[in-house]
């Protein structure tokens, strides 16, 4: 292998262990054809120019490209920490978000290939036991591991509970699945769901008899030599943030970038199988080569059965007419990206006539994209640490992946330095996001503040606690691991606002509908976004108690936790970033 260093740092010998660490900020070429080497050098210039676009404010970026079993490009751009000025290199760690889902399906492929009694189509109750159940009888008797991994369950996502964090383990999440409500009937429509991927991680634990963290490291990371790859929860507990990128957010494209709090990543302890893997360009290059080689390591040894792994790359659920991850209009100059369906942890589609297997990830300022082109044995991984803006981050990744895709499949570029900065224009103008008018804040509550105090429970989502601080005479709420803030009155007697403080202080107000019963506050309800029904938190409901209103078989749509009280007429909107960002996707 020939290595051309752009900013190489000399190697340092670590005497105690006798190993050599290369602190790389390098561009790596194989002994490929002169044409390929020139195109890769042009790619480096292209990315550097993209980082300078005023319409593309990116803090830091890492890129790796593989072809025919070799890493042909690997480099970092920008800064991993604005405060210290430290630069990104190809060993800088980024949280890859929902690309973690493909790690979960790869892990399960490894486990299932060794078992004759369990398959993708084994009913979940045969694995998790007869006590496991969904809300309705049909799902309980029919739902399989494949249904989880292909997002075919049709269950609510409960993004609000995921976002605020749940202090439970995966076994408890499995128990709470019986309270998740139906949004669509089983296997009728694709409906993206993060908690069910965490449940899939628990399935791996039950089948193999070890924690998910141990299984993933033993069966995937270690055999592939992904020694730098860690889990966000581990990094938080150990305080080990060496060469770890700080992620950022911004309120507008010209505003300052503000650092995300490390506390916000605590939610990924539970949801590691859905979005908690942390890796870098070099390790993700190894991961891409693993998938492109049919489940083999660098030495050619089988880590996962090729046939079982390939099933994860096969579209299991075809998208309905008109559904695409990217806007595709007839006036695009090329067939940019067609998404045909979802496999198990992967989007399946095409790019300029070539098959493409892809997944994105977005969590707390980090955004990532991984694209495989199996027909030419190539792939590209990119990850950025902000600032969080769904349009900007998505565009940056799509522009680079289009450029690399052209190199891998041997076609002329359709994007240049100018259109890379204006993308998706001039071909398509992104519509303005919808805005929602908040109710006006009032000076006084319509009733005694003490009436709002209490613990409000939801069997699926957990507890919300509201308490009166006697020092400042203000009402405060807490929800989950990191959700906390002020309770504010509005001009409407049956509506209050929750304003987050602490790590989620940048959140907009959360609009909450209050319901009374017999003159007392009975519950309040939140809605994340349609088509999901509102989440109702009922005063005095204890999650450890049996549900006195256990749904009858076939009752798919009752209110989560307690079907008493809430109606569709009380649906209100919760104004979170989820209106513009797909958390853990």
C-alpha positions in Angstrom: 0.0 0.0 0.0 1.2 3.5 -0.9 0.4 6.2 1.7 0.4 9.9 0.7 0.2 12.0 3.9 -1.3 15.5 3.8 -0.7 16.3 7.4 1.0 13.2 8.9 2.3 13.2 12.4 5.3 11.0 13.2 4.7 7.7 14.9 5.1 7.4 18.6 6.1 4.1 20.3 4.3 3.2 23.4 7.0 1.4 25.3 4.8 -0.5 27.8 2.8 -2.4 25.2 5.3 -2.2 22.3 2.7 -0.9 19.9 2.8 2.0 17.5 0.1 4.5 17.3 -0.2 6.6 14.1 -1.8 9.9 14.7 -3.2 10.3 11.2 -4.6 13.2 9.4 -3.7 11.4 6.1 -5.2 10.8 2.7 -4.7 7.1 1.9 -4.4 5.8 -1.7 -3.9 2.3 -2.9 -1.7 1.5 -5.8 -4.7 2.1 -8.0 -4.7 3.4 -11.5 -3.4 7.0 -12.1 -6.9 8.0 -13.1 -8.4 6.8 -9.8 -5.6 8.5 -7.8 -6.3 11.8 -9.6 -10.0 11.5 -9.0 -9.3 11.0 -5.3 -7.0 14.0 -5.1 -9.8 16.0 -6.8 -12.2 14.6 -4.2 -10.0 16.0 -1.5 -10.1 19.4 -3.1 -13.8 19.1 -3.7 -14.5 18.4 0.0 -12.2 21.2 1.2 -14.1 23.6 -1.0 -17.4 22.2 0.3 -16.3 23.0 3.8 -15.9 26.6 2.8 -19.4 27.0 1.4 -21.3 29.7 3.4 -24.5 27.7 2.9 -22.8 24.6 4.3 -21.5 25.6 7.8 -19.9 22.3 8.9 -17.7 22.2 12.1 -15.9 18.9 11.4 -16.1 16.1 9.0 -14.6 12.7 8.5 -14.6 10.7 5.3 -13.5 7.2 4.3 -13.8 5.4 1.0 -13.2 1.7 0.2 -12.8 -0.2 -3.1 -12.0 -3.8 -3.8 -11.1 -4.6 -0.2 -8.8 -1.6 0.3 -9.2 1.7 2.0 -8.5 4.2 -0.8 -9.3 7.4 1.0 -9.5 8.4 4.6 -9.3 11.9 6.0 -10.6 14.4 8.5 -11.6 18.0 7.8 -12.4 20.9 10.1 -12.4 20.9 13.9 -13.4 18.3 16.4 -13.5 20.9 19.1 -14.1 24.6 18.5 -12.9 25.6 22.0 -9.5 23.9 21.7 -9.1 24.2 18.0 -8.2 20.5 17.6 -8.5 19.2 14.1 -10.5 16.1 12.9 -8.3 13.2 11.7 -9.3 9.8 10.5 -9.3 8.4 14.0 -11.5 11.1 15.5 -14.6 9.4 17.0 -18.1 10.4 16.0 -21.5 9.0 17.1 -22.9 7.2 14.0 -26.6 7.3 15.2 -28.9 5.0 13.4 -26.1 3.4 11.4 -26.0 1.4 14.7 -29.1 -0.4 13.5 -27.0 -2.2 10.8 -24.6 -3.4 13.6 -27.6 -4.9 15.4 -28.8 -6.8 12.3 -25.2 -7.9 11.6 -24.9 -9.2 15.2 -28.1 -11.1 14.9 -27.0 -12.5 11.5 -23.9 -13.8 13.3 -26.0 -15.5 16.1 -28.7 -16.9 13.8 -26.2 -18.5 11.4 -25.1 -20.8 14.3 -28.6 -21.7 15.4 -31.1 -24.1 13.8 -33.9 -23.3 16.2 -34.1 -19.5 15.6 -34.4 -17.6 12.3 -35.4 -14.1 11.1 -39.0 -15.4 11.0 -39.2 -17.0 14.4 -42.1 -15.5 16.4 -40.9 -13.3 19.2 -42.8 -15.1 21.9 -40.8 -18.3 21.0 -37.6 -16.3 21.9 -38.8 -14.0 24.7 -41.2 -16.4 26.3 -45.0 -16.6 26.7 -45.1 -13.6 29.0 -44.0 -11.3 26.2 -46.9 -9.7 24.5 -48.0 -6.8 22.4 -51.2 -4.9 22.9 -53.2 -7.1 20.5 -53.4 -10.8 20.0 -52.5 -10.9 16.3 -49.2 -9.1 16.8 -48.3 -11.2 19.8 -48.9 -14.4 17.9 -47.4 -13.3 14.5 -44.7 -10.7 15.0 -41.2 -11.9 14.2 -37.6 -10.7 14.5 -37.8 -9.7 10.8 -40.8 -7.5 11.6 -38.7 -5.6 14.1 -35.7 -5.1 11.9 -37.7 -4.1 8.8 -39.9 -1.6 10.7 -43.1 -3.5 10.0 -44.6 -3.6 13.4 -46.7 -0.4 12.9 -46.3 0.5 16.5 -45.9 4.1 17.9 -42.3 5.4 18.2 -42.7 7.2 21.5 -40.0 9.7 20.4 -40.7 11.9 23.4 -39.9 9.2 25.9 -36.8 8.2 23.9 -35.6 11.8 23.7 -35.9 12.4 27.4 -34.4 9.1 28.3 -35.8 6.1 30.2 -34.0 4.8 33.3 -34.8 1.1 32.5 -33.1 -1.9 31.1 -33.9 -3.7 27.8 -35.8 -6.4 29.6 -38.1 -3.8 31.1 -38.5 -2.2 27.7 -39.6 -5.5 26.4 -42.2 -5.8 29.2 -43.5 -2.3 28.3 -44.0 -3.2 24.7 -47.5 -4.5 25.6 -48.5 -0.8 26.1 -47.2 0.5 22.8 -50.2 1.4 20.5 -50.8 0.7 16.9 -50.3 3.4 14.4 -50.7 1.0 11.4 -51.7 -2.7 11.3 -48.8 -5.2 11.4 -46.9 -5.4 8.0 -49.2 -3.0 6.2 -47.0 0.2 6.1 -43.4 1.0 6.8 -43.1 2.9 10.1 -39.7 3.8 11.4 -39.3 2.8 15.1 -36.3 3.1 17.4 -37.6 1.2 20.5 -38.3 -1.9 18.5 -34.6 -1.9 17.4 -33.7 -1.8 21.1 -36.0 -4.7 21.6 -34.2 -6.5 18.8 -31.0 -6.0 20.8 -32.7 -7.6 23.7 -33.7 -10.6 21.5 -29.9 -11.0 20.8 -29.3 -11.0 24.5 -32.0 -13.7 25.1 -30.7 -15.9 22.3 -27.0 -15.7 23.0 -27.2 -15.3 26.8 -24.9 -12.2 27.1 -25.4 -8.4 27.2 -25.7 -6.7 23.9 -22.6 -4.7 24.6 -20.5 -7.9 25.1 -22.0 -9.7 22.1 -21.4 -6.9 19.6 -17.8 -6.5 20.7 -17.1 -10.3 20.7 -18.8 -11.1 17.5 -18.4 -8.0 15.3 -16.1 -5.3 16.5 -13.1 -7.4 17.7 -13.0 -9.9 14.8 -13.0 -6.9 12.4 -10.3 -5.1 14.2 -12.6 -2.2 15.0 -10.6 -1.5 18.2 -11.3 2.2 18.3 -15.1 1.7 18.2 -16.9 2.2 21.5 -20.3 2.8 22.9 -21.5 6.3 23.9 -22.6 5.1 27.3 -19.2 3.6 28.0 -17.5 6.8 27.0 -19.8 8.7 29.4 -19.2 6.5 32.3 -15.4 6.3 31.8 -15.0 10.0 30.9 -12.9 8.8 28.0 -13.3 11.4 25.3 -9.8 11.1 23.9 -10.0 12.2 20.2 -13.8 12.3 20.5 -15.6 15.0 18.5 -17.6 17.6 20.3 -21.0 18.0 18.6 -22.7 21.3 18.0 -26.1 22.9 17.3 -27.1 26.2 15.8 -30.3 28.2 15.6 -29.7 29.5 12.1 -27.1 29.2 9.5 -25.4 32.4 10.4 -25.6 32.0 14.2 -22.9 30.7 16.5 -22.4 27.0 17.1 -23.2 25.8 20.6 -21.9 22.6 22.1 -24.2 19.8 23.1 -24.0 18.7 26.7 -22.6 15.2 27.3 -25.5 14.5 29.6 -27.8 14.4 26.5 -26.2 11.2 25.4 -27.3 9.3 28.5 -30.4 8.2 26.6 -28.2 6.0 24.4 -27.3 3.7 27.3 -30.6 1.9 26.8 -30.9 2.5 23.0 -27.4 1.4 22.0 -28.8 -1.1 19.5 -30.7 1.7 17.8 -28.2 4.5 17.8 -25.3 4.4 20.3 -22.3 3.2 18.4 -19.3 5.5 18.3 -16.6 5.0 15.6 -14.2 6.7 13.2 -13.3 6.7 9.5 -10.7 3.9 9.7 -12.9 1.5 11.7 -15.9 2.3 9.5 -13.8 1.4 6.5 -13.2 -2.0 8.0 -17.0 -2.3 8.6 -17.8 -1.4 5.0 -15.3 -4.0 3.7 -16.9 -6.6 6.0 -20.3 -6.0 4.4 -18.9 -5.8 0.8 -17.0 -9.1 1.3 -20.0 -11.1 2.4 -19.2 -11.0 6.1 -15.4 -11.6 6.1 -12.6 -10.0 8.0 -9.4 -8.5 6.5 -7.8 -11.9 6.5 -10.7 -13.4 4.6 -12.0 -15.4 7.5 -15.8 -15.6 7.7 -17.2 -13.6 10.6 -20.8 -13.9 9.6 -22.4 -16.3 7.2 -22.7 -14.6 3.8 -26.2 -15.9 3.1 -27.5 -14.7 6.4 -25.8 -11.3 6.2 -27.0 -10.8 2.6 -30.6 -11.1 3.8 -30.1 -7.9 5.7 -29.2 -6.1 2.5 -32.4 -7.3 0.7 -35.4 -5.1 0.5 -37.9 -6.7 2.8 -40.5 -4.0 2.8 -41.1 -2.1 -0.4 -41.9 1.6 -0.1 -45.4 2.8 -1.1 -45.7 4.8 -4.3 -44.2 8.2 -4.0 -42.0 7.4 -1.0 -38.3 8.3 -1.3 -35.8 9.3 1.3 -34.6 12.0 -1.1 -36.6 14.3 -3.3 -36.4 13.0 -6.9 -37.9 15.1 -9.6 -37.8 14.6 -13.4 -35.7 17.7 -13.8 -32.7 16.3 -11.9 -29.8 15.9 -14.3 -29.2 12.2 -13.3 -31.1 9.5 -11.4 -29.7 10.7 -8.1 -31.1 8.4 -5.5 -34.0 6.0 -5.7 -35.1 4.3 -2.5 -36.9 1.1 -3.3 -37.4 -0.4 0.2 -35.9 -1.2 3.6 -34.1 -4.4 4.4 -32.9 -5.1 8.0 -31.0 -2.1 9.1 -30.5 -0.8 5.6 -32.2 1.3 3.0 -32.1 -0.4 -0.4 -32.1 1.6 -3.6 -30.1 2.6 -6.7 -27.7 5.4 -7.7 -27.3 6.1 -11.4 -28.4 2.6 -12.2 -26.2 0.9 -9.6 -27.5 -0.9 -6.6 -27.0 1.1 -3.4 -27.3 -0.1 0.2 -27.4 2.8 2.7 -28.2 4.1 6.1 -28.1 7.5 7.8 -27.7 8.5 11.4 -28.5 11.7 13.3 -28.2 12.3 17.0 -27.4 15.3 19.1 -25.5 17.3 16.5 -23.8 14.3 14.9 -24.9 13.3 11.4 -23.6 10.4 9.4 -24.2 8.5 6.2 -22.9 5.1 5.0 -23.4 4.0 1.4 -22.4 0.6 -0.1 -22.2 -0.1 -3.9 -22.0 -3.9 -4.0 -21.8 -4.1 -7.8 -18.4 -2.3 -7.8 -17.3 -3.5 -4.3 -17.1 0.1 -3.0 -18.4 2.2 -0.2 -18.2 5.6 1.5 -18.8 6.8 5.0 -19.1 10.3 6.2 -19.8 11.8 9.6 -20.1 15.4 10.8 -20.2 16.9 14.3 -22.6 19.8 13.4 -24.0 22.2 13.6 -27.2 20.3 13.8 -29.4 21.4 10.9 -31.3 18.6 9.1 -31.1 20.3 5.7 -27.5 21.3 5.8 -26.2 18.0 7.2 -28.3 15.9 4.8 -27.1 17.9 1.9 -23.4 17.8 2.8 -23.5 14.0 3.1 -25.6 13.5 -0.1 -23.2 15.8 -2.1 -20.1 13.9 -1.0 -21.7 10.5 -1.5 -22.8 11.4 -5.0 -19.3 12.6 -5.8 -17.7 9.4 -4.4 -20.4 7.2 -6.0 -19.5 8.7 -9.4 -15.8 7.8 -8.8 -16.7 4.2 -7.7 -18.9 3.5 -10.6 -16.7 5.3 -13.1 -19.0 8.1 -14.3 -18.5 11.8 -14.8 -19.5 14.0 -12.0 -22.8 15.8 -12.3 -22.0 18.2 -9.3 -19.3 20.8 -9.4 -17.9 23.2 -6.8 -20.8 25.7 -7.5 -23.7 23.3 -7.5 -22.3 21.5 -4.5 -22.8 24.7 -2.5 -26.3 25.4 -3.9 -27.6 21.7 -3.8 -30.5 20.9 -4.2 -30.9 24.1 -6.2 -30.9 24.9 -9.0 -32.9 21.8 -9.7 -35.2 21.9 -6.7 -36.1 24.4 -4.0 -36.8 23.0 -0.6 -40.2 24.2 0.7 -40.3 26.3 3.8 -41.1 24.3 7.0 -44.5 24.6 8.5 -44.8 26.8 11.6 -47.1 26.4 14.5 -48.5 29.3 16.6 -47.9 28.8 20.4 -50.6 29.7 22.9 -49.9 33.0 24.7 -48.2 32.7 28.1 -50.3 34.0 31.0 -49.2 35.7 34.1 -51.3 33.4 36.4 -52.4 29.8 36.5 -56.2 29.3 36.4 -56.1 27.4 39.6 -53.9 26.9 42.7 -50.4 25.8 41.7 -50.5 23.0 44.2 -53.2 21.4 42.3 -50.7 20.5 39.5 -48.3 18.8 41.9 -47.9 15.0 41.7 -46.6 12.1 39.7 -48.2 11.4 36.4 -47.7 8.0 34.9 -47.8 6.4 31.5 -47.2 2.6 31.3 -45.1 2.9 28.2 -43.5 6.3 28.6 -42.7 6.5 32.3 -43.4 9.2 34.9 -43.6 12.9 34.8 -43.2 14.6 38.2 -44.5 18.2 38.8 -43.5 20.0 42.0 -43.8 23.5 43.5 -40.6 25.1 44.5 -41.4 27.1 47.6 -38.3 29.3 47.2 -39.3 30.9 43.9 -43.0 29.8 43.9 -42.6 28.2 40.5 -43.8 24.9 39.2 -41.1 22.5 37.8 -41.4 19.2 35.9 -39.1 16.3 35.4 -39.4 13.4 32.9 -36.9 10.6 32.3 -33.2 11.0 32.6 -32.7 14.5 31.3 -36.1 16.1 30.8 -36.6 18.9 33.3 -37.8 22.5 33.4 -40.5 25.0 34.1 -44.3 24.7 33.9 -45.9 27.8 32.6 -49.6 28.9 32.3 -51.3 30.0 29.1 -54.3 32.0 28.3 -56.2 28.7 27.8 -57.4 27.2 31.1 -56.8 23.6 29.8 -53.4 24.2 28.3 -49.9 24.6 29.9 -46.4 25.0 28.5 -43.4 23.0 29.5 -40.1 24.9 29.0 -37.0 22.6 29.2 -34.0 23.7 31.2 -30.6 22.0 31.7 -29.3 19.9 28.8 -32.5 20.4 26.8 -32.8 24.2 27.3 -32.6 24.8 23.6 -36.0 23.0 23.1 -39.0 25.0 22.1 -41.9 25.1 24.5 -43.9 21.8 24.9 -47.6 22.4 24.6 -49.6 20.2 27.0 -53.3 19.6 27.2 -54.7 19.4 30.7 -57.8 17.3 31.5 -59.9 17.5 34.7 -62.1 15.0 36.3 -64.4 15.7 39.2 -62.9 19.2 39.5 -59.4 17.9 39.9 -56.5 17.6 37.4 -56.7 14.0 36.1 -54.1 13.9 33.3 -52.2 15.8 30.7 -51.4 14.7 27.2 -48.6 15.4 24.7 -48.4 14.6 21.0 -45.1 14.2 19.2 -46.4 14.3 15.6 -49.2 12.8 13.7 -50.2 10.1 12.9 -49.3 8.9 16.4 -52.0 9.4 19.1 -51.3 11.7 22.1 -49.3 10.4 25.0 -51.4 10.6 28.2 -49.8 10.9 31.6 -52.3 10.1 34.4 -52.0 11.4 37.9 -51.3 8.8 40.5 -50.7 6.0 38.0 -47.9 3.7 39.3 -46.0 1.9 36.6 -45.3 -1.1 38.9 -49.0 -1.7 39.5 -51.0 -4.0 37.3 -53.0 -2.1 34.7 -56.6 -2.2 35.9 -57.7 -1.4 32.3 -55.7 -4.1 30.6 -56.7 -3.9 27.0 -58.8 -6.7 25.6 -57.3 -8.7 22.8 -57.9 -6.9 19.6 -57.8 -3.4 21.2 -55.0 -1.9 19.2 -55.5 1.8 19.5 -56.3 2.5 23.2 -54.4 5.3 24.9 -50.9 4.2 25.9 -50.7 3.3 29.6 -54.2 4.3 30.5 -57.0 4.4 27.9 -59.1 6.4 30.3 -59.7 10.0 29.7 -57.9 11.1 26.5 -59.7 11.4 23.2 -58.6 12.4 19.8 -60.4 15.7 20.3 -57.7 16.6 22.8 -54.8 16.1 20.3 -52.3 18.9 20.6 -48.9 19.5 19.1 -45.5 19.2 21.0 -43.1 21.6 19.4 -39.7 19.8 19.4 -36.9 19.6 17.0 -38.5 16.4 15.7 -40.5 18.6 13.4 -37.3 19.2 11.5 -34.9 16.5 12.6 -35.1 12.7 12.7 -33.7 11.7 16.1 -31.6 8.5 16.0 -32.3 8.1 12.3 
